[in-house]
Amino acid sequence: MRLVVKVGTSSLTDEEGRVDSEAVGRLAVEVAKVRAMDHQVVLVSSGAIAAGLPALGWSAGQRPRDPRTLQAVSAVGQAHLLGEWNRAFEGHGLVSGQVLLAPLDFGHRAQYLQARSTLERLLEMGVVPVVNENDAIADDEIRFGDNDRIAALVAQLVGAELLVLLTDTAGLMDADPRLTSDAALVEEVAEIDRELERVSAGAGTARGSGGMSSKLSAAKMASWSGVRCLIANAARADVLADAINGERGVGTWVPAHERRLGARKLWIAFAMPSAGRLVIDDGAVRALTVSGRSLLPAGVVEVQGDFSADDAVEVLDSTGTVVAKGLVRAGSDEAARAAGRRSDEVDLDELIHRDDLVVLS
């Protein structure tokens, strides 16, 4: 089996926010166990900023807020973080290799194919790829901000059968365990909707950038690309072996969706931020969801937001339900002028071509 394992900052650091060598070592043991069972592992590891702060003589409480300094700290910390993984894996006869990815590596086909080729070759050579977002040079407007979604995209990229999101809780709980002692583990989530993501919002700890909402979003991405996902506790013994065996109680399972989105549509649907909204009539809803057609200007009844051509926008029905998302071919001003009119009247064939549209309902 090929699996992608993502581990967050909160699972790799101590209470002072420093990278915990023992925690890294424990996870290296888990990876080594499944590698000994002839499974392939791609590791997506957070923690570069946490590793960079002490190297620069700063404490976790002195974490800077401005993006330029954070990027610089990440550049310093990335080398130290990989050093921790190298030392941990060397004790098990394993070699790790660094792969830094950015969102555009998934949005541009040539970069996507190059990233896939590199990861495939590393796995063929028996290397454990250690993936992180390329924070040091990432444009703040087009970055992920956490590694959960990048892990889901990597799972699709390498054709993984399983995505394991390791965190500092047992999985998704039916109540906040910090507030109630009888919170119980939700062992399986059949469908992740917006309400579930909303009630799970917020970072899990001050040291992490994600939280359960981020993990559910990533699990949804993985599910829609045909990859089964597990959210589990990084400190649990045999967590990866139990995940491979599909054990109950190991965490929260999210099954693979019947639909399998390709990389580009997965990127459009879940990784690109929405810059605006188009409200469409019932006929356009049927054209998109039943007939698989493009969105024409005539079907649009309202344009919301300020966006440019090639931005991602949500497509809503008359009740406000999001039925699709896509890359719009006109800016908001032009779209508003074209709304409700035939294509030949406005010299605009489609607002969103079906190749750039993902039906979500």
C-alpha positions as CSV (number, residue, x, y, z in Angstrom):
1,M,0.0,0.0,0.0
2,R,1.1,3.6,-0.6
3,L,0.1,6.1,2.1
4,V,0.6,9.7,2.8
5,V,1.1,10.6,6.4
6,K,0.7,14.2,7.6
7,V,1.9,15.3,11.0
8,G,1.2,18.7,12.4
9,T,3.3,21.1,14.5
10,S,1.4,20.4,17.7
11,S,2.4,16.7,17.4
12,L,6.1,17.5,16.9
13,T,6.7,20.1,19.5
14,D,6.8,20.4,23.3
15,E,4.9,22.8,25.5
16,E,7.5,25.5,24.9
17,G,7.0,25.1,21.1
18,R,10.4,23.5,20.4
19,V,10.7,20.5,18.1
20,D,10.6,17.4,20.3
21,S,13.2,14.9,19.2
22,E,11.5,12.1,21.1
23,A,8.2,12.8,19.3
24,V,10.0,12.8,15.9
25,G,11.7,9.6,16.9
26,R,8.4,7.9,17.9
27,L,6.8,8.8,14.5
28,A,10.0,7.5,12.7
29,V,9.4,4.2,14.5
30,E,5.8,4.1,13.2
31,V,7.0,4.8,9.6
32,A,9.8,2.2,9.9
33,K,7.3,-0.4,11.0
34,V,5.1,0.0,7.9
35,R,8.1,0.3,5.6
36,A,9.3,-3.1,7.0
37,M,5.9,-4.4,5.9
38,D,6.7,-3.3,2.3
39,H,4.4,-0.3,2.3
40,Q,5.5,3.1,0.8
41,V,5.2,6.2,2.9
42,V,5.2,9.9,1.9
43,L,5.5,12.1,5.0
44,V,4.1,15.6,5.0
45,S,5.6,17.4,8.0
46,S,4.9,20.7,9.5
47,G,7.2,22.3,12.1
48,A,9.7,24.5,10.1
49,I,8.8,27.7,12.0
50,A,8.9,25.9,15.3
51,A,12.4,24.6,14.4
52,G,13.6,27.9,13.2
53,L,12.7,30.0,16.3
54,P,15.2,28.5,18.7
55,A,17.9,28.4,16.0
56,L,17.6,32.1,15.9
57,G,17.5,32.5,19.7
58,W,13.8,33.2,19.9
59,S,11.2,31.4,22.1
60,A,7.8,30.3,20.9
61,G,6.3,33.3,22.6
62,Q,8.4,35.5,20.4
63,R,7.0,34.1,17.2
64,P,6.8,37.0,14.7
65,R,3.6,38.0,13.0
66,D,4.8,39.7,9.8
67,P,4.9,37.3,6.8
68,R,8.4,38.3,5.6
69,T,10.0,37.4,9.0
70,L,7.9,34.2,9.2
71,Q,9.2,33.2,5.8
72,A,12.7,33.8,6.9
73,V,12.3,31.8,10.1
74,S,10.8,29.0,8.0
75,A,13.8,29.0,5.7
76,V,16.1,28.6,8.7
77,G,13.9,26.0,10.4
78,Q,13.3,23.8,7.4
79,A,17.0,22.7,7.4
80,H,16.8,22.0,11.1
81,L,13.5,20.1,10.8
82,L,14.8,17.9,8.0
83,G,17.9,17.2,10.1
84,E,15.6,15.9,12.9
85,W,13.9,13.6,10.5
86,N,17.2,12.5,8.9
87,R,18.6,11.5,12.3
88,A,15.5,9.7,13.3
89,F,15.2,7.7,10.1
90,E,18.9,6.9,10.0
91,G,18.5,4.8,13.2
92,H,16.2,2.5,11.2
93,G,18.3,2.3,8.0
94,L,16.0,4.7,6.2
95,V,16.9,7.7,4.0
96,S,14.7,10.8,3.8
97,G,14.5,13.4,1.1
98,Q,13.1,16.9,1.2
99,V,10.4,18.0,-1.2
100,L,9.1,21.6,-1.0
101,L,5.8,22.2,-2.8
102,A,3.7,25.3,-3.5
103,P,0.0,25.6,-4.6
104,L,1.0,26.4,-8.1
105,D,2.8,23.0,-8.4
106,F,-0.7,21.5,-8.4
107,G,-2.4,24.2,-10.6
108,H,0.1,24.1,-13.5
109,R,0.2,20.8,-15.4
110,A,4.0,20.9,-16.2
111,Q,4.9,21.5,-12.5
112,Y,2.3,18.9,-11.4
113,L,3.9,16.2,-13.6
114,Q,7.4,17.2,-12.5
115,A,6.4,17.0,-8.8
116,R,4.8,13.6,-9.4
117,S,7.8,12.3,-11.3
118,T,10.2,13.4,-8.5
119,L,8.1,11.8,-5.8
120,E,7.7,8.6,-7.8
121,R,11.4,8.3,-8.3
122,L,12.1,8.9,-4.6
123,L,9.7,6.1,-3.6
124,E,11.2,3.8,-6.2
125,M,14.6,4.4,-4.6
126,G,13.3,3.5,-1.2
127,V,13.5,7.1,0.1
128,V,10.9,8.5,2.6
129,P,10.0,11.9,1.0
130,V,9.4,14.6,3.6
131,V,7.1,17.2,2.1
132,N,6.4,20.7,3.3
133,E,4.9,23.8,1.8
134,N,7.6,26.0,0.4
135,D,6.9,28.8,2.9
136,A,10.1,30.6,2.3
137,I,9.1,31.9,-1.1
138,A,5.3,31.4,-1.1
139,D,3.2,34.4,-2.1
140,D,0.9,35.0,0.8
141,E,-2.0,35.4,-1.6
142,I,-1.5,31.9,-3.1
143,R,-0.3,29.8,-0.2
144,F,-2.1,27.0,1.7
145,G,-1.3,28.2,5.2
146,D,-1.3,24.7,6.6
147,N,-0.2,21.3,5.4
148,D,-3.5,19.4,5.7
149,R,-4.7,20.4,2.3
150,I,-1.3,20.0,0.7
151,A,-1.3,16.4,2.1
152,A,-4.6,15.7,0.4
153,L,-3.3,17.0,-2.9
154,V,-0.1,14.9,-2.5
155,A,-2.3,11.8,-1.8
156,Q,-4.0,12.4,-5.2
157,L,-0.7,13.3,-6.8
158,V,1.1,10.0,-5.9
159,G,-2.0,7.8,-6.2
160,A,-2.1,6.9,-2.6
161,E,-4.7,4.5,-1.2
162,L,-4.7,6.1,2.2
163,L,-4.2,9.5,3.8
164,V,-3.5,9.6,7.5
165,L,-3.8,13.0,9.2
166,L,-2.0,12.7,12.6
167,T,-3.0,15.2,15.3
168,D,-3.0,15.6,19.1
169,T,-6.5,14.2,19.6
170,A,-8.0,10.7,19.0
171,G,-9.9,12.0,16.0
172,L,-13.1,13.9,15.5
173,M,-15.0,13.9,18.8
174,D,-18.8,14.4,19.3
175,A,-18.0,17.2,21.8
176,D,-15.0,19.4,22.8
177,P,-12.9,17.1,25.0
178,R,-11.4,20.3,26.6
179,L,-14.9,21.2,27.9
180,T,-16.6,17.9,28.6
181,S,-15.2,14.6,30.1
182,D,-17.7,12.3,28.2
183,A,-16.7,13.4,24.7
184,A,-16.7,10.3,22.4
185,L,-14.8,9.4,19.3
186,V,-16.7,9.6,16.0
187,E,-15.4,6.5,14.3
188,E,-16.7,7.3,10.8
189,V,-18.0,10.4,8.9
190,A,-19.9,9.4,5.8
191,E,-20.1,12.9,4.4
192,I,-18.4,16.1,5.3
193,D,-20.6,19.1,4.8
194,R,-20.2,22.8,5.5
195,E,-22.0,22.6,8.8
196,L,-19.6,20.0,10.2
197,E,-16.6,22.0,9.0
198,R,-18.1,25.1,10.7
199,V,-18.7,23.6,14.1
200,S,-15.2,22.1,14.0
201,A,-13.6,25.4,13.2
202,G,-10.5,26.7,15.0
203,A,-6.9,25.7,15.5
204,G,-6.5,22.9,17.9
205,T,-3.5,24.5,19.8
206,A,-1.7,27.8,19.8
207,R,1.3,26.0,18.1
208,G,-0.7,24.6,15.2
209,S,-2.1,26.4,12.1
210,G,-4.8,23.9,11.3
211,G,-7.2,22.3,13.7
212,M,-10.0,19.8,13.2
213,S,-11.8,22.0,10.6
214,S,-8.6,22.0,8.4
215,K,-8.4,18.2,8.8
216,L,-12.0,17.7,7.8
217,S,-11.5,19.9,4.7
218,A,-8.4,17.9,3.8
219,A,-10.3,14.6,4.4
220,K,-13.0,15.9,2.1
221,M,-10.5,16.6,-0.6
222,A,-9.0,13.2,-0.3
223,S,-12.4,11.6,-0.3
224,W,-13.4,13.3,-3.6
225,S,-10.1,12.2,-5.2
226,G,-10.9,8.5,-4.3
227,V,-8.5,8.3,-1.3
228,R,-9.7,7.0,2.0
229,C,-8.7,9.1,5.0
230,L,-8.0,8.6,8.7
231,I,-7.7,11.3,11.4
232,A,-5.9,9.9,14.4
233,N,-3.6,10.6,17.3
234,A,0.1,10.9,16.5
235,A,1.0,9.5,20.0
236,R,-1.0,6.3,19.5
237,A,1.1,3.1,19.4
238,D,1.0,1.3,16.0
239,V,-1.2,4.0,14.6
240,L,0.1,3.6,11.0
241,A,0.0,-0.2,11.1
242,D,-3.6,-0.1,12.5
243,A,-4.5,2.4,9.8
244,I,-3.3,0.1,7.1
245,N,-5.2,-2.8,8.6
246,G,-8.4,-0.6,8.8
247,E,-8.8,-1.1,12.5
248,R,-11.9,0.3,14.2
249,G,-11.3,2.7,17.0
250,V,-7.9,3.9,15.7
251,G,-9.4,7.3,14.8
252,T,-12.0,8.9,12.5
253,W,-12.4,7.3,9.1
254,V,-13.6,9.2,6.1
255,P,-14.4,6.8,3.2
256,A,-13.5,7.5,-0.5
257,H,-16.2,9.3,-2.4
258,E,-17.8,7.5,-5.4
259,R,-16.8,10.5,-7.6
260,R,-13.1,10.8,-8.3
261,L,-12.0,14.3,-9.2
262,G,-8.8,14.7,-11.2
263,A,-6.0,16.9,-9.9
264,R,-7.0,20.1,-11.7
265,K,-10.7,19.9,-10.7
266,L,-9.7,19.0,-7.1
267,W,-7.5,22.1,-7.1
268,I,-10.4,24.3,-8.3
269,A,-13.0,22.8,-5.9
270,F,-11.0,22.8,-2.7
271,A,-7.7,24.5,-2.9
272,M,-8.5,27.8,-4.7
273,P,-10.1,30.5,-2.6
274,S,-13.5,31.8,-3.8
275,A,-13.3,35.4,-5.0
276,G,-17.0,35.8,-5.6
277,R,-20.4,34.2,-6.3
278,L,-22.8,33.8,-9.1
279,V,-26.4,33.1,-8.4
280,I,-28.1,31.1,-11.2
281,D,-31.7,30.2,-12.2
282,D,-33.2,26.7,-12.0
283,G,-32.6,26.1,-15.7
284,A,-28.9,26.8,-15.4
285,V,-28.8,24.5,-12.3
286,R,-30.2,21.6,-14.4
287,A,-27.8,22.4,-17.2
288,L,-24.8,22.2,-14.9
289,T,-25.8,19.3,-12.6
290,V,-27.8,17.1,-14.9
291,S,-26.5,17.8,-18.4
292,G,-22.9,18.6,-17.6
293,R,-22.9,21.9,-19.6
294,S,-21.0,25.1,-19.2
295,L,-22.5,28.1,-17.4
296,L,-23.8,30.6,-19.9
297,P,-24.4,34.3,-19.1
298,A,-28.2,33.9,-19.7
299,G,-28.5,31.6,-16.6
300,V,-27.0,34.1,-14.2
301,V,-29.4,36.2,-12.1
302,E,-26.9,37.9,-9.7
303,V,-23.2,38.6,-9.4
304,Q,-21.7,39.0,-6.0
305,G,-18.2,40.1,-5.0
306,D,-15.3,41.7,-6.8
307,F,-13.3,39.3,-9.0
308,S,-11.2,39.1,-12.1
309,A,-11.2,36.7,-15.1
310,D,-9.7,33.3,-14.1
311,D,-10.6,33.7,-10.4
312,A,-12.5,30.9,-8.7
313,V,-16.1,31.7,-7.9
314,E,-18.9,29.7,-6.2
315,V,-22.1,29.1,-8.1
316,L,-25.3,29.2,-6.1
317,D,-28.9,28.3,-6.8
318,S,-31.9,30.5,-5.8
319,T,-31.9,29.1,-2.2
320,G,-28.3,30.1,-1.6
321,T,-27.0,26.5,-1.9
322,V,-23.6,26.1,-3.5
323,V,-24.0,23.8,-6.4
324,A,-20.7,24.3,-8.2
325,K,-17.4,26.1,-8.3
326,G,-15.3,27.1,-11.2
327,L,-12.9,29.5,-12.9
328,V,-14.8,32.4,-14.4
329,R,-13.9,33.8,-17.8
330,A,-14.9,37.4,-17.1
331,G,-14.4,39.9,-14.3
332,S,-17.3,40.8,-12.0
333,D,-18.1,44.0,-13.9
334,E,-18.3,42.3,-17.2
335,A,-20.2,39.3,-15.6
336,A,-22.8,41.7,-14.1
337,R,-23.3,43.4,-17.5
338,A,-23.7,40.0,-19.2
339,A,-26.0,38.4,-16.6
340,G,-29.3,37.2,-18.0
341,R,-28.4,38.0,-21.6
342,R,-27.7,35.6,-24.5
343,S,-24.1,34.9,-25.4
344,D,-24.4,36.5,-28.8
345,E,-25.6,39.7,-27.2
346,V,-22.6,40.2,-25.0
347,D,-19.8,38.5,-27.1
348,L,-19.2,36.0,-24.2
349,D,-19.7,32.3,-25.0
350,E,-19.5,31.0,-21.4
351,L,-19.0,32.5,-18.0
352,I,-17.5,29.2,-16.8
353,H,-16.6,26.5,-19.2
354,R,-17.5,22.9,-18.1
355,D,-13.8,22.0,-18.2
356,D,-13.2,24.6,-15.5
357,L,-16.3,23.7,-13.4
358,V,-16.8,21.3,-10.6
359,V,-20.4,20.3,-9.6
360,L,-20.5,20.0,-5.8
361,S,-24.1,19.3,-5.1
